[in-house]
Amino acid sequence: MSLSGRAVLVSAALLLAPRLARADETRDKCIAAHEESQLRQQRGALMSARETLRACAAEACPRILRGDCVDMLSALDRNLPTVVIEARDDAGDITDVRVSIDGTLVATRIDGKAIELDPGRHAVVVEAVGRAPIQQTVVVSEGQKNRVISAVWTPVRAPVSAPGRVVRPTPLGVYVLAGAAVTGLVGFAAFGLAGDAKKRTLDDCAPFCARSETDVVRTRYLLANSSLAFGAASLVGAAIWFVMRPEHLEPSDAAPAMARRWVRPDVTPTLGGAMLGVSGAY
């Protein structure tokens, strides 16, 4: 071979050497991406594994390796879970919301499109202006598609009171008349006993006792009879009022307050008889 021919071969070798080196470097990167994608899939990092599969499925990678990466990429897309976020209140759907997943903002508006996630546990936060954030923890499975995650705001409703009950409370006047009846009976007993005691002191002078002394006895007996009549009338009036008392519907929330109400007649003896009073809580 002539010197000129050798020179041509040497020049061609020098030109092909960098290209062969670059080809080896590309092949190594493709192999590394292929291996890394499998490790990431084993860890459940499917979204990250997809990026490495796209690298080894590039045209620059060897054909055999590229074909395997394309098949793996297709299978990964089938297994990658997706979720669909929806938000609503009593008025209907809400679209102006912010959606964060695991602390990363993924949407500033709901458009009905699916969001891809790695399989596993995720914290989803949906926020809307003027509303409390709604946070949910969800677990999505490998291959699960279009799982709906709903954020629902409900208005704070006033508690519904239980239906009331029909009651027949005892009127205050019944207690007053009952107290008056007790006072009358006490007066009858007190004045009657006082009259008897005074009458016994007049046995020695009868029938020539002073008129003033006998008037005291007659007055005490008169007061005793009046007290008895007053007590009997009060007792009859209290009984009639109690039997005829009306019914009314009592709200359920009024029951505790009604339970704290009480009325009590008080009778206090005095030198001339007794004094009636009424005490209670309203």
C-alpha atoms as one frame of an Amber mdcrd trajectory, in Angstrom:
protein
   0.000   0.000   0.000   1.264   3.399  -0.899   1.981   6.047   1.674  -0.906
   8.095   0.417  -3.285   5.141   1.021  -2.025   4.654   4.562  -2.450   8.316
   5.245  -6.097   8.102   4.201  -6.753   5.138   6.561  -5.051   6.861   9.474
  -7.050  10.023   8.863 -10.333   8.023   8.758  -9.462   6.223  12.030  -8.712
   9.526  13.704 -12.078  10.895  12.556 -14.098   7.793  13.705 -12.453   7.439
  17.136 -14.422  10.329  18.857 -17.646   9.079  17.297 -17.084   5.563  18.631
 -16.293   7.007  22.075 -19.475   9.079  22.053 -21.490   6.010  21.014 -20.104
   4.041  23.937 -20.957   6.911  26.323 -24.558   7.097  25.014 -24.927   3.332
  25.298 -23.712   3.419  28.905 -26.191   6.164  29.766 -29.022   4.169  28.196
 -28.067   1.055  30.153 -27.820   3.063  33.374 -31.252   4.625  32.757 -32.735
   1.168  32.090 -31.358  -0.208  35.349 -32.313   2.875  37.386 -35.901   2.776
  36.121 -36.315  -0.772  37.428 -34.954   0.203  40.856 -37.333   3.150  41.062
 -40.303   1.002  40.116 -39.407  -1.430  42.889 -39.486   1.502  45.350 -42.915
   2.568  44.050 -41.554   5.779  42.503 -43.350   5.236  39.205 -43.376   8.858
  38.101 -39.624   9.155  38.560 -39.101   5.763  36.870 -41.035   7.023  33.855
 -38.515   9.815  33.300 -35.610   7.350  33.211 -37.528   5.048  30.853 -38.098
   7.942  28.493 -34.344   8.505  28.479 -33.547   4.902  27.520 -36.366   4.843
  24.951 -34.706   7.638  22.974 -33.604   7.051  19.390 -29.942   7.357  20.396
 -30.111   4.206  22.547 -29.387   0.734  21.126 -32.396  -0.764  19.357 -32.749
  -3.809  21.615 -32.519  -1.715  24.779 -34.815   0.927  23.330 -37.502  -1.634
  22.545 -37.436  -2.988  26.102 -37.695   0.534  27.532 -40.676   1.323  25.298
 -42.492  -1.796  26.520 -41.712  -0.999  30.140 -42.869   2.581  29.633 -46.194
   1.392  28.252 -46.710  -0.964  31.214 -45.772   1.781  33.679 -48.356   4.157
  32.187 -51.003   1.491  32.732 -49.973   1.019  36.368 -49.560   4.695  37.280
 -52.518   5.721  39.516 -54.549   8.869  38.827 -56.993  10.863  40.931 -59.653
  13.418  40.063 -60.320  16.226  42.525 -63.804  17.682  42.913 -65.014  20.450
  45.212 -68.555  21.532  45.963 -70.926  23.066  48.474 -74.694  23.197  48.807
 -74.886  25.482  45.779 -72.964  23.144  43.448 -69.447  22.604  42.079 -66.566
  24.930  42.970 -63.693  25.344  40.520 -61.628  28.212  41.971 -59.617  26.166
  44.459 -55.989  25.322  45.170 -55.012  21.675  45.378 -51.853  20.549  47.160
 -50.650  16.963  47.389 -47.948  16.081  49.899 -47.183  19.785  50.318 -46.750
  20.473  46.596 -49.194  22.709  44.737 -50.534  20.676  41.808 -53.523  22.762
  40.644 -54.876  26.278  41.045 -58.201  25.461  39.438 -60.288  22.323  39.073
 -60.784  21.396  35.420 -61.822  17.748  35.743 -58.484  16.394  34.506 -56.817
  13.451  36.214 -53.714  13.977  38.348 -51.000  11.309  38.302 -49.580  10.032
  41.590 -47.217   7.373  42.793 -49.026   4.505  44.533 -49.205   4.791  48.308
 -50.311   7.237  50.988 -50.826  10.919  50.163 -52.043  14.036  51.982 -54.466
  16.055  49.847 -55.383  19.633  50.814 -58.088  21.595  48.984 -58.356  25.338
  49.706 -60.888  27.949  48.628 -61.133  31.649  49.430 -63.237  32.309  52.506
 -63.462  28.641  53.464 -61.592  26.419  55.850 -59.092  24.093  54.113 -60.185
  20.489  53.737 -57.442  17.904  54.268 -57.738  14.233  53.498 -55.326  11.326
  53.692 -55.808   8.852  50.855 -54.095   5.628  49.835 -54.069   4.988  46.084
 -53.276   1.588  44.642 -51.082   0.741  41.695 -53.195   0.681  38.532 -56.085
   2.629  40.128 -57.386   5.166  37.628 -59.518   8.310  38.068 -60.217   7.850
  41.742 -62.504  10.707  42.821 -61.444  12.722  45.870 -64.234  15.029  47.020
 -63.909  18.194  49.086 -67.349  19.199  50.334 -68.066  22.344  52.328 -71.329
  22.223  54.269 -72.852  25.257  56.020 -72.980  25.301  59.788 -76.571  24.592
  60.664 -78.297  25.548  63.875 -79.122  22.531  66.000 -82.655  21.322  65.517
 -84.596  21.375  68.723 -86.438  18.257  69.668 -90.214  18.545  69.602 -91.696
  19.941  72.793 -93.960  18.113  75.187 -97.421  18.878  76.491 -97.314  19.898
  80.150 -99.814  21.087  82.754 -97.779  23.179  85.159 -99.265  24.024  88.519
-100.191  27.725  88.612 -98.711  29.908  91.303-102.195  30.680  92.598-102.693
  27.042  93.561 -99.721  27.253  95.892-100.979  30.536  97.300-104.432  29.085
  98.035-102.885  25.929  99.471-100.784  28.072 101.770-103.876  30.028 102.756
-105.667  26.752 103.550-102.806  25.669 105.784-102.862  29.077 107.469-106.610
  28.777 108.072-106.256  25.343 109.609-103.368  26.491 111.783-105.425  29.525
 112.834-108.406  27.318 113.633-106.276  25.105 115.854-104.457  28.022 117.498
-107.523  30.132 118.232-109.559  27.077 119.288-106.912  25.975 121.766-106.520
  29.522 123.046-110.310  29.769 123.535-110.398  26.458 125.417-107.551  27.541
 127.654-109.267  30.827 128.511-112.580  29.062 129.120-110.984  26.750 131.683
-109.780  29.765 133.657-113.380  30.979 133.958-114.743  27.800 135.568-114.257
  29.202 139.088-116.294  32.352 138.433-119.013  30.889 136.250-121.746  31.946
 135.851-120.795  35.295 137.436-117.670  36.003 135.384-117.052  39.483 134.096
-118.429  40.169 130.653-114.990  41.228 129.382-113.597  37.817 130.297-116.325
  35.891 128.493-116.000  38.159 125.461-112.368  37.032 125.113-113.493  33.407
 124.920-116.213  34.166 122.411-113.766  36.210 120.264-111.232  33.391 120.172
-113.849  30.859 119.196-115.136  33.227 116.510-111.632  33.623 115.115-111.185
  29.852 115.182-114.384  29.320 113.221-113.471  32.091 110.768-110.022  30.561
 110.240-111.600  27.190 109.593-114.002  28.639 107.039-111.188  30.588 105.403
-108.951  27.503 105.261-111.715  25.297 103.877-112.615  27.825 101.183-108.947
  28.197 100.222-108.507  24.454 100.038-111.552  24.033  97.782-110.375  26.874
  95.565-106.850  25.387  95.249-108.302  21.975  94.355-110.598  23.418  91.656
-107.793  25.532  90.191-105.421  22.543  90.182-107.924  20.276  88.407-108.859
  22.932  85.827-105.324  24.112  85.075-104.684  24.425  81.281-102.250  22.505
  79.071 -99.551  24.051  76.884 -96.647  22.930  74.673 -93.292  23.293  76.366
 -90.198  23.559  74.108 -87.567  20.924  74.830 -84.881  23.518  75.544 -87.117
  25.051  78.231 -87.218  21.867  80.266 -83.983  22.523  82.232 -85.137  26.022
  83.111 -88.555  24.751  84.161 -86.909  22.115  86.312 -85.195  24.866  88.296
 -88.471  26.667  89.124 -90.074  26.043  92.490 -92.681  27.580  94.738 -93.123
  26.984  98.478 -95.733  28.383 100.875 -94.360  29.556 104.240 -96.461  29.789
 107.435 -94.971  31.700 110.368 -96.766  31.614 113.761 -97.274  35.001 115.448
 -98.659  36.148 118.821-102.013  36.911 117.284-102.201  33.901 114.957-100.053
  33.135 111.888 -98.555  34.872 108.856 -98.645  33.383 105.322 -95.826  33.871
 102.814 -94.744  32.381  99.485 -91.130  31.840  98.378 -89.683  30.298  95.236
 -87.403  30.574  92.176 -88.624  31.630  88.734
